[in-house]
Amino acid sequence: MPRKNYICNLKPVFSPPKNEKKRSNFINYAMKKAAKIDVARSMLNCTLLAIDPKTGNILPRFRRLNEHRACAMRAMVLAMLYYYNIKSNLVEASIEKLSDECGLSTTSKIGNKSITRASRLINEFLEPMGFIKCKKEKTKFSSNYIPKKIFLTPIFFMLFNISQSKINEYLFECKKNSEILRIIEKKIFISFSDIKIISRLDERSAKNKILNVLISCYTTNELTQIGPQGLKKKINIEYNNIRKYINTNK
């Protein structure tokens, strides 16, 4: 193949699979930021020292990004973000999956698949530059095949101007929301006598009765965390459950 045509896909683009679950607000935010900035021409690519991940030594004769690899990086950054788990820093997709969905995989005439373009970008640029960290693990099925787990570093997010404090802010919000959800899902005991009373009340009076029961079941700290909207949601849940119970047992 002539040198000028040695790249099969000159303009790789990340195409997420259809019918995937919705991504978090943070992932959507980060992907929009990354799409607006040319991550392949970031100043970080010129100022950071490339480190050999195996030895920890600086790579003095380090090959920088040519345009083909730059195109691959633009697609790969979005793909890694799409599958990023902010709690573990893990990219929850294999290199092969990332390669396929970025249009970087190739197939020979005899049907052999290659993900060399993606793996070289990872091994020869993204990891030495400190944007990602890779961990090799042997599978229980074969001692010869060692897949890589990819973890994103804070420097990765610096490519598109997202600081660690912004990530921490989102993690705090996630933790807070999880705690509120746990409190809302807390099992509340409403006695049979209360249910009989509630069944004879109009909706507004019934919900006020449920409110009094909830206040007696939650601690002051839990009520503070759940807030007015969370409490209103819980009242509606309990009211609907009671109505279903009453209709079922008529």
Phi, psi and omega in degrees: 000129179303147183305319184291343181247019187286347176263123184286321181240101186289332183234072179293142180224137178286125177239102181295150180294151179285157177062025175282154177294156182295144178274159181292164178302323181294315181298315178299318179297313182294320180293323177295319179296315183293328181287335183275341184248142176278090184297334182286343179244025177295148177299335179300327181294339180260333187262332181285146175272135178279130182243132175293114183296339181277320185254337184082005180274150176291137177270103187291321180255074186263131182279118179280180185284123166274176187296325180295317180288329177297318178297319179296321181295319180301318179288317184294323179300316179294320180295316179296322177295319183301322183259015185282133173257109187295335182283326182252351185067009184272138169275112188273056177203147178284163176300322179297317180296315178299316181298315181299314187281349174262358181073027182261348180281148178230158178231130181285172181299331181266007173096008179278130181270142179229135175241027184302320184297319179288315183294325178291321176301318181289309185287325188259351180224297187300318180285312178301328181282350177088010179286331179222163170235136181248142179233125179269139179222134175282141176273160180283350182271330182211130180281347183271328185268119183239098180286164179250139169260135184250129178242134178274141181257166175303329180294328177303316183285339176292340177302327181233033168062043171249118184277165177296327179296325177293320177295316179298324179297318179292319178299320178297319180295320178298314180297318180296315180294323178295321179293318179297317179298320178299319180293317180299323182278000178302133181290125180250129180269116174248119186295159180298323179295321177295321179298319179296321179293314182299323182297338181265357184264156171289169187302315183295316180292323180296319180291326175295322178294317179295321178303315179297322178293317181296318180300325180283340183267329181270149173281164178301320179295319179294319179296323179294317181292321183289325177071171183301317182292319178296321180294319178298319178297317180294321178300315179297320178299311181294321180296314180296321178297319180293318180297320178297319180297316182295315181294325180289328185255021176289000000 
